[in-house]
């Protein structure tokens, strides 16, 4: 089996490599959303369903770093719009659900797709990986992140799965929105954590190129609730939006000075 991707397909199973791990125990939400999108897009290709323009993933519980199964079903197969659903399970327990909308193209004229590159992410400042997680392999090790003003640019150094399909590329990277717009730092935490319960993606077209741009913003409140919202871009300009529902976890003790 190849180890060139975060998840390896082995018959009916998806086997996560160590890089599937999140910053805390379990698989990273972006990795989970990404492999679900890969499965949804594979089914959409079989159905000739078109381009994935929307995907909502609900993270039901932490996903153990163990082999998992993904079951895909058709919710609706229409003329131009197809809706597919997917469930990821570990040992028979559902851990995450996704639904995605696929649209077949039709020529309508007047509003052409963008043709000119507006951004050059490779020329932007590199965002270093958090030193706190330097000794342990996790999902951040698979992503190159660069920044120019308020836009973060992300590119996969190791794909979530093969083939790394367009909607999966967006889902895997958009999950970083909450971490990139957090109201504290790893060195001076204000919360014990801020896990997202979901990830919702809305796109206006298929992504072009290997870079996903995020212009994220987070909202944190004293009642332990919050959200993250991000504009999604590619090098040709605005592409869509991503949203998270955040569950804020209070600090139980003062952070360690080390």
C-alpha positions in Angstrom: 0.0 0.0 0.0 1.1 3.6 -0.7 1.9 6.0 2.2 1.8 9.1 0.0 -1.5 10.3 1.4 -3.1 10.9 4.9 -5.6 8.0 4.4 -4.8 4.8 2.6 -7.7 2.8 1.0 -7.6 -0.9 1.9 -10.7 -2.6 0.4 -13.7 -1.3 2.4 -11.4 0.4 4.9 -9.7 3.8 5.2 -6.5 3.6 7.2 -5.4 6.9 8.8 -1.7 7.6 8.9 -0.3 9.5 12.0 -0.8 12.8 10.1 -4.6 12.4 10.4 -4.3 13.3 14.0 -5.7 16.6 15.3 -4.1 18.9 17.9 -5.8 16.8 20.6 -6.6 13.0 20.7 -8.5 11.8 17.6 -8.5 12.6 13.9 -8.4 16.2 12.7 -11.8 17.6 11.6 -10.3 18.8 8.3 -8.9 15.3 7.6 -12.3 13.7 8.3 -14.2 16.2 6.2 -11.6 15.7 3.4 -11.9 11.9 3.3 -15.7 12.1 3.4 -15.6 14.6 0.5 -13.3 12.2 -1.5 -15.9 9.5 -1.1 -18.7 11.8 -2.1 -16.9 13.0 -5.2 -16.1 9.5 -6.2 -19.8 8.6 -6.1 -20.7 11.8 -7.9 -18.2 10.9 -10.7 -19.9 7.5 -11.1 -23.3 9.3 -11.4 -21.9 12.1 -13.7 -23.4 14.4 -11.1 -21.3 17.4 -11.9 -19.4 19.8 -9.6 -19.6 19.8 -5.8 -20.7 23.2 -4.7 -21.9 22.6 -1.1 -20.9 20.2 1.6 -21.9 20.1 5.3 -20.1 17.9 7.7 -21.3 17.2 11.2 -18.6 15.9 13.6 -20.7 13.7 15.9 -17.9 12.7 18.3 -14.1 12.5 18.3 -12.9 10.1 15.7 -10.3 7.6 17.0 -7.1 7.2 15.1 -8.2 3.8 13.8 -9.3 2.3 10.6 -12.7 3.6 9.5 -15.4 2.9 6.9 -17.3 5.4 4.8 -20.8 4.6 3.4 -22.2 6.8 0.6 -25.9 7.0 -0.4 -27.9 9.0 -2.9 -30.5 11.4 -1.3 -31.7 12.8 -4.6 -30.6 12.4 -8.2 -32.2 15.1 -10.3 -31.8 16.7 -13.6 -29.0 19.1 -12.8 -28.9 18.8 -9.0 -27.8 15.7 -7.1 -27.6 15.3 -3.3 -25.4 12.7 -1.8 -24.8 11.7 1.9 -21.9 9.9 3.6 -21.3 8.5 7.0 -17.9 7.7 8.5 -17.8 5.0 11.2 -15.3 3.3 13.5 -16.1 -0.1 14.9 -19.8 0.3 13.8 -20.3 3.7 15.5 -21.0 6.7 13.3 -18.5 9.5 14.0 -19.2 12.0 11.2 -21.9 12.6 8.6 -21.7 14.7 5.4 -24.1 15.8 2.7 -23.1 17.4 -0.5 -24.8 19.1 -3.4 -23.5 18.5 -7.0 -24.6 20.6 -10.0 -24.2 19.7 -13.6 -22.9 22.6 -15.8 -25.2 24.3 -18.4 -24.1 27.2 -20.6 -25.9 30.4 -19.7 -23.6 33.0 -21.2 -22.8 36.6 -20.0 -20.9 35.7 -16.8 -17.6 34.0 -17.8 -15.4 32.1 -15.3 -12.4 34.0 -14.0 -9.4 33.7 -16.4 -6.7 36.0 -14.8 -4.6 35.0 -11.8 -5.0 37.6 -9.0 -2.8 36.2 -6.3 0.7 34.6 -6.0 0.6 32.6 -2.7 4.1 31.2 -3.2 5.5 34.7 -2.8 3.7 35.3 0.6 5.2 34.9 4.1 5.4 31.4 5.5 3.4 30.7 8.7 5.5 28.4 10.9 4.0 25.3 12.6 3.3 25.7 16.3 6.4 24.6 18.3 4.1 23.0 20.9 3.3 20.2 18.5 6.7 19.8 16.9 7.5 16.3 18.3 4.3 14.6 17.3 3.0 14.0 13.8 -0.4 15.6 13.1 -2.4 17.0 10.2 -0.6 20.4 10.3 2.5 18.6 9.0 0.7 17.9 5.7 -0.1 21.6 5.0 2.0 24.5 3.9 0.5 27.8 5.1 1.5 31.3 3.9 0.0 34.7 4.7 -0.5 38.0 3.0 -2.3 40.6 5.1 -5.7 39.1 6.1 -5.5 36.1 3.7 -4.0 32.7 4.6 -3.0 30.5 1.7 -2.9 26.7 2.2 -1.5 24.0 0.1 -1.3 20.3 0.7 2.1 18.7 0.9 0.5 15.3 1.4 -3.1 14.9 0.1 -5.8 13.6 2.3 -6.5 10.7 -0.1 -5.9 9.7 -3.7 -7.3 11.1 -5.9 -7.4 14.5 -4.0 -10.6 15.8 -5.5 -11.6 19.6 -5.6 -14.3 19.6 -3.0 -12.1 17.5 -0.7 -9.2 20.0 -1.1 -11.5 22.8 0.0 -13.0 20.9 2.9 -9.6 19.8 4.2 -8.2 23.3 4.3 -11.3 25.3 5.3 -11.4 23.5 8.6 -8.4 25.5 9.6 -10.4 28.7 9.7 -11.1 28.7 13.4 -7.5 28.0 14.3 -6.2 30.7 12.0 -8.5 33.3 13.6 -8.3 32.2 17.2 -8.5 34.9 19.9 -5.5 33.6 21.8 -2.2 31.7 21.0 -0.8 28.3 21.8 1.6 30.0 24.2 -1.1 32.2 26.0 -4.3 30.2 25.8 -7.6 31.7 27.0 -9.5 28.4 26.4 -8.7 24.8 26.9 -10.0 24.3 23.3 -12.5 25.4 20.8 -13.6 22.3 18.8 -15.9 22.8 15.8 -19.0 20.7 15.8 -19.4 21.1 12.0 -18.0 22.4 8.8 -20.2 24.0 6.1 -18.9 24.9 2.7 -20.6 26.9 0.0 -18.9 27.4 -3.4 -19.8 29.3 -6.5 -17.5 27.2 -8.8 -14.9 24.5 -8.7 -11.5 25.5 -7.3 -8.6 26.1 -9.7 -5.0 25.4 -8.7 -3.4 23.9 -5.6 -3.8 26.8 -3.2 -6.9 27.5 -1.0 -7.2 31.0 0.4 -9.0 31.8 3.6 -10.0 35.2 5.0 -11.2 33.9 8.4 -12.8 35.6 11.4 -13.9 34.0 14.7 -16.5 35.0 17.2 -16.1 33.9 20.9 -18.6 34.6 23.7 -18.5 34.2 27.5 -21.4 31.6 27.3 -19.1 29.1 25.7 -20.5 29.5 22.2 -19.0 30.8 19.1 -18.5 30.5 15.3 -15.9 30.9 12.7 -16.6 32.4 9.3 -14.2 32.5 6.3 -14.3 33.8 2.8 -12.7 31.1 0.5 -10.6 32.1 -2.5 -8.3 30.5 -5.1 -5.7 32.4 -7.1 -8.4 33.6 -9.5 -10.4 35.3 -6.8 -13.4 34.7 -4.5 -14.7 31.2 -4.5 -17.2 30.8 -1.6 -17.6 30.7 2.2 -16.9 28.3 5.1 -18.6 28.3 8.6 -18.0 26.4 11.8 -20.1 26.1 15.0 -17.6 26.4 17.8 -17.9 24.8 21.3 -15.6 26.8 23.7 -14.0 24.9 26.5 -12.9 26.8 29.7 -9.5 26.5 31.2 -9.6 24.4 34.3 -6.2 25.5 35.7 -3.7 28.3 34.9 -1.6 27.5 31.9 1.9 26.1 32.5 4.7 28.7 32.2 6.7 26.2 30.1 
